[in-house]
Amino acid sequence: LTCKSVSRIESTASARKKMSSVCPQCGSHDILADTGRGHAVCMECGLTLDESSIVSDVSFQETARGTSSVVGQFVPTTGNKALSSSAKQSGGGGGMGRPYGKESREATIANGRRKIQQVATSLKLNQHHVEAAQRMFMLAVQHNFIQGRKTQNVVAACLYIICRRERTPHMLIDFSDVLQTNLFVLGSTYLKFVRLLNLKIPLIDPSLYIHRFAARLEFGDKTQAVANTAIRLVQQMKRDWIQVGRRPSGLCGACLLIAARMHNFRRTQKEIVSVVRICDVTLRQRLIEFQNTAAGQMTMDEFARLDFDSANNQALANGADPPAFVRREEERRRLQKQRQMLIEAQRATKKGAASSSSSSSSSS
């Protein structure tokens, strides 16, 4: 035997030392403990006293090819499934200092944690959001949600769920920019994950994004004043049912454009669209919907002095009808008017035909 083999045998023999404990079945004190494998067996009756216990010391054994491997199992910090008992060192050759090979599940979790940290760092999220997103990613792994999907899309969905719960001013398009992926693919992954876990996600409040967009429009010292006016406009749009079924970026763009004009800032629709990142048609549609409300007909001074708690403004505080309902009513009235005109035309035609027939009969 070589010196290396002798030292290995001596270390294994010293690990299998006898423990001074009592067997609960026969009362014997002759207990053989193998600390390397975490087993303890009574030498009198053969009862297994301990099995697969977690130990801190590491022992090695020689394989048939002459390389060394670790004896026992590695228990990951995630507390899920233990790694294989014959976990070998990656790279071959049994080089010391190299990381041990992981199972596919553990490698996926480690990769997800790393990508969550990278995306969170790019979006300036704190450690609290990172840890919550990592727990959410663990749920995705346990439900096999990552199969057939890109890990970065699942990571973005987990982080966006935490942002929605914590009400941070982050939008899904921000994750799309960081990951350079399709926004609608991220949205589909997010919705499917929410349905899978049956999560209750709070509705988006457009007021969360007002200060973010106002800072990029360069209002200078009046940034706070413009943002406060825009928040009041958002609140009025909520009362008028304009928020329901709309994305928050469209409402923020319309409110910021109106607030900028109220504070004598000439901001064009093109500038608002480039900052809020919406279509110009969407911006104009939100402006038209607000114009059709009672608050949209007020002057700047009237809106600035507006107090919704007063008795005179209770009707205004209750809000107008939803824009979809208003359009539906207008369409119904238009069709009813066309139908009435068609009926009157048919009656006029019949009356003309009857008069012509009567005149012909009288002449004959």
C-alpha positions in Angstrom: 0.0 0.0 0.0 1.1 3.5 -0.7 1.4 6.2 2.0 -1.6 7.9 0.5 -3.7 4.7 0.8 -2.5 4.1 4.3 -3.4 7.6 5.5 -6.8 7.2 3.9 -7.5 3.9 5.6 -6.4 5.4 9.0 -8.7 8.4 8.5 -11.6 6.1 7.7 -10.9 3.9 10.7 -10.7 6.8 13.0 -14.0 8.1 11.7 -15.7 4.8 12.5 -15.2 5.1 16.3 -17.5 3.8 19.0 -19.9 6.2 20.6 -20.9 6.1 24.3 -24.7 6.0 23.7 -27.4 3.4 24.7 -29.4 1.3 22.3 -33.1 1.9 22.9 -33.9 -1.7 22.0 -31.4 -3.9 23.8 -29.7 -1.3 26.1 -26.2 -2.1 24.7 -23.5 0.6 24.8 -21.6 -1.1 21.9 -22.6 1.5 19.2 -20.6 1.8 16.0 -20.7 5.3 14.4 -19.6 6.1 10.9 -19.3 9.9 10.9 -18.3 9.9 7.3 -21.6 8.5 6.1 -23.6 9.7 9.1 -24.7 6.2 10.3 -24.8 4.8 13.8 -25.6 1.0 14.3 -25.9 -1.1 17.5 -23.4 -4.0 17.4 -25.5 -6.3 19.6 -29.0 -6.2 17.9 -28.2 -4.5 14.6 -30.6 -1.6 15.2 -29.8 1.5 13.1 -29.8 4.4 15.5 -28.9 7.2 13.1 -29.0 7.4 9.3 -28.0 10.1 6.8 -27.2 12.6 9.4 -25.7 15.9 8.3 -22.0 16.2 9.2 -19.5 19.0 8.8 -16.4 17.0 8.2 -15.5 15.7 4.7 -13.9 12.3 3.9 -12.7 11.0 0.5 -12.4 7.6 -1.1 -10.4 6.4 -4.1 -12.3 5.3 -7.2 -11.4 2.5 -9.6 -9.6 5.0 -11.9 -7.4 6.3 -9.2 -9.3 9.6 -8.7 -10.8 10.7 -5.3 -14.4 11.4 -4.6 -16.3 12.7 -1.7 -18.1 10.3 0.7 -21.7 11.2 1.6 -24.2 13.7 0.2 -24.1 17.4 -0.2 -27.2 19.1 1.2 -27.9 22.4 -0.6 -28.8 25.6 1.2 -32.1 25.6 -0.6 -33.1 22.6 1.5 -34.7 20.7 -1.4 -33.1 17.6 -2.8 -29.6 16.5 -1.8 -27.0 16.2 -4.4 -25.7 12.8 -5.5 -23.6 10.8 -3.0 -20.8 10.4 -5.5 -20.6 14.1 -6.4 -17.4 14.4 -8.5 -15.3 17.4 -9.0 -16.0 19.2 -12.2 -13.2 19.2 -14.8 -12.0 15.7 -14.0 -8.8 14.7 -12.4 -9.9 15.4 -8.9 -8.3 18.8 -8.8 -8.6 20.5 -5.5 -10.3 23.9 -5.2 -12.7 23.4 -8.1 -16.5 23.5 -7.6 -18.4 20.2 -7.3 -20.8 19.2 -10.1 -24.5 20.1 -9.4 -27.6 18.5 -10.6 -29.7 20.2 -13.3 -32.2 21.5 -10.8 -29.6 23.1 -8.6 -27.8 24.5 -11.6 -31.1 26.1 -12.8 -31.7 27.6 -9.4 -28.2 29.0 -9.2 -28.5 30.4 -12.7 -31.8 32.0 -11.9 -30.5 33.6 -8.7 -27.5 35.0 -10.7 -29.8 36.5 -13.4 -32.2 37.9 -10.8 -29.3 39.8 -9.2 -28.1 41.1 -12.6 -31.5 42.4 -13.6 -32.2 43.9 -10.2 -28.8 45.7 -10.3 -29.7 47.1 -13.7 -33.0 48.4 -12.5 -31.7 49.6 -9.1 -33.8 47.3 -7.0 -32.8 46.7 -3.4 -31.8 43.4 -1.8 -35.3 43.0 -0.4 -36.8 42.7 -3.9 -34.0 40.4 -4.9 -34.7 37.9 -2.1 -38.4 38.0 -2.7 -37.9 37.4 -6.4 -35.6 34.5 -5.7 -38.3 32.9 -3.5 -40.7 33.4 -6.4 -38.3 31.7 -8.8 -38.1 28.7 -6.5 -41.9 28.4 -6.8 -41.5 28.5 -10.6 -38.9 25.7 -10.4 -41.0 23.6 -8.1 -44.0 23.9 -10.5 -41.8 23.1 -13.5 -42.8 26.5 -15.0 -39.3 27.0 -16.5 -39.6 24.0 -18.8 -39.9 25.2 -22.4 -39.3 28.8 -21.4 -36.2 31.0 -21.3 -34.9 31.5 -17.8 -34.6 35.3 -18.3 -38.3 35.6 -19.1 -39.2 33.7 -15.9 -36.8 35.9 -14.0 -38.4 39.0 -15.4 -41.8 37.8 -14.5 -40.8 37.1 -10.9 -39.2 40.5 -10.5 -42.2 42.2 -12.0 -44.6 40.5 -9.7 -42.5 41.7 -6.7 -42.5 45.3 -8.2 -46.2 45.2 -8.6 -46.7 44.0 -5.0 -44.2 46.6 -3.6 -45.6 49.3 -5.8 -42.3 50.4 -7.3 -42.3 52.7 -10.4 -41.1 49.9 -12.7 -42.9 48.9 -15.9 -42.7 45.7 -17.8 -41.1 47.5 -20.7 -38.2 48.3 -18.4 -37.5 44.6 -18.1 -37.8 44.2 -21.8 -35.2 46.9 -22.4 -32.7 45.3 -19.9 -33.1 41.8 -21.3 -33.5 42.9 -24.9 -36.5 40.6 -25.5 -40.0 40.9 -26.8 -42.4 42.8 -24.5 -45.4 40.7 -25.4 -43.5 37.5 -24.7 -42.7 38.8 -21.2 -46.3 39.8 -20.7 -47.5 36.3 -21.7 -45.0 34.6 -19.3 -46.1 36.9 -16.5 -49.8 36.3 -17.0 -49.3 32.5 -17.2 -47.2 32.5 -14.0 -49.8 34.6 -12.1 -52.6 32.2 -13.2 -50.5 29.2 -12.2 -49.9 30.4 -8.7 -53.3 32.1 -8.4 -51.7 35.3 -7.3 -53.7 38.4 -6.4 -51.8 41.3 -8.0 -52.9 44.8 -7.1 -54.0 47.2 -9.9 -51.4 49.6 -11.2 -51.7 53.1 -9.9 -50.6 55.6 -12.6 -49.6 58.1 -9.9 -46.5 55.9 -9.2 -45.0 56.8 -12.6 -45.7 60.6 -12.6 -42.6 61.7 -10.8 -40.5 59.4 -12.9 -41.7 60.8 -16.2 -41.8 64.4 -15.0 -38.1 64.2 -14.1 -37.3 63.3 -17.7 -39.3 66.1 -19.2 -36.9 68.7 -17.7 -39.3 71.1 -15.9 -36.5 72.4 -13.7 -37.6 73.9 -10.3 -41.3 73.4 -11.2 -41.0 69.6 -11.6 -42.7 69.0 -8.2 -45.5 71.4 -9.0 -46.1 69.9 -12.4 -46.1 66.4 -10.9 -48.6 67.4 -8.3 -51.0 68.8 -10.9 -50.6 65.7 -13.0 -51.4 63.5 -10.0 -54.6 65.6 -9.4 -55.5 65.0 -13.1 -54.9 61.3 -12.7 -57.2 61.2 -9.6 -59.9 63.0 -11.6 -59.5 60.5 -14.5 -60.0 57.7 -12.0 -63.3 59.3 -10.9 -64.3 59.6 -14.6 -63.6 55.9 -15.2 -60.9 56.7 -17.8 -58.3 54.6 -15.9 -60.3 51.3 -16.2 -59.0 49.1 -19.0 -56.1 51.5 -19.9 -52.4 51.2 -19.5 -50.9 53.7 -17.0 -48.5 55.1 -19.5 -51.2 56.6 -21.6 -52.9 58.3 -18.6 -49.5 59.6 -17.4 -48.7 61.1 -20.8 -52.0 62.9 -21.1 -51.9 64.2 -17.5 -48.3 65.4 -17.9 -49.1 67.2 -21.2 -52.1 69.0 -19.6 -50.1 69.8 -16.4 -47.2 71.2 -18.5 -49.5 73.5 -20.4 -51.1 74.6 -17.2 -47.7 75.7 -15.9 -46.7 77.4 -19.1 -44.4 74.7 -20.4 -44.6 74.1 -24.2 -44.2 70.4 -24.4 -45.3 68.8 -27.7 -47.0 65.5 -28.1 -43.9 64.1 -29.7 -41.8 64.9 -26.6 -44.4 63.3 -24.3 -44.6 60.2 -26.6 -40.8 59.7 -26.6 -40.6 59.9 -22.8 -43.8 57.9 -21.9 -43.3 55.5 -24.8 -46.8 55.3 -26.2 -48.4 55.9 -29.5 -49.4 59.4 -30.4 -52.9 58.1 -31.3 -53.2 56.7 -27.7 -52.2 60.1 -26.3 -54.8 62.0 -28.4 -57.5 59.5 -27.4 -56.9 60.0 -23.7 -57.0 63.8 -24.2 -60.3 63.5 -26.1 -61.8 61.3 -23.4 -60.8 63.8 -20.7 -62.1 66.7 -22.8 -65.6 65.1 -22.8 -65.8 65.1 -19.0 -67.0 68.0 -16.8 -63.5 68.6 -15.4 -62.2 68.8 -19.0 -64.4 71.8 -19.6 -63.0 73.8 -16.7 -60.4 76.6 -16.9 -57.0 76.3 -15.2 -58.1 78.5 -12.2 -61.3 76.6 -11.7 -59.5 73.2 -11.7 -56.8 74.6 -9.3 -59.5 75.8 -6.8 -61.5 72.6 -7.2 -62.5 70.9 -3.9 -64.2 67.5 -4.3 -65.2 67.4 -0.6 -67.5 70.4 -0.9 -71.2 69.9 -1.5 -71.2 71.9 -4.7 -68.7 69.5 -6.4 -70.2 66.2 -5.3 -71.6 65.5 -8.8 -68.2 66.2 -10.2 -66.5 64.0 -7.6 -68.8 61.1 -8.4 -67.4 61.1 -11.9 -68.8 60.8 -15.4 -69.9 57.7 -17.3 -67.1 55.4 -18.5 -65.9 56.3 -22.0 -66.8 52.9 -23.4 -70.4 53.4 -22.1 -70.6 56.9 -23.6 -69.4 55.6 -27.0 -71.9 52.8 -26.8 -74.7 55.1 -26.1 -73.7 57.5 -28.9 -73.7 54.5 -31.3 -77.1 53.3 -30.0 -78.6 56.8 -30.5 -77.0 57.1 -34.0 -78.5 53.8 -35.1 -81.9 54.7 -33.6 -81.9 57.9 -35.5 -81.0 56.2 -38.7 -83.7 53.6 -38.1 -86.3 56.4 -37.5 -85.2 58.2 -40.6 -85.6 55.0 -42.6 -89.1 54.4 -41.2 -90.1 58.0 -42.1 -88.7 57.6 -45.6 -90.7 54.4 -46.0 -93.9 56.1 -44.8 -93.3 59.0 -47.1 -92.8 56.6 -50.0 -96.0 54.7 -49.2 -98.0 57.9 -48.8 -96.7 59.2 -52.2 -97.6 55.9 -53.9 -101.1 56.0 -52.3 -101.7 59.6 -53.4 -100.6 58.9 -57.0 -102.9 55.9 -57.2 -105.9 57.8 -56.0 -105.2 60.7 -58.4 -105.0 58.2 -61.3 -108.3 56.6 -60.4 -110.1 59.9 -60.1 -108.8 61.0 -63.5 -110.1 57.8 -65.1 
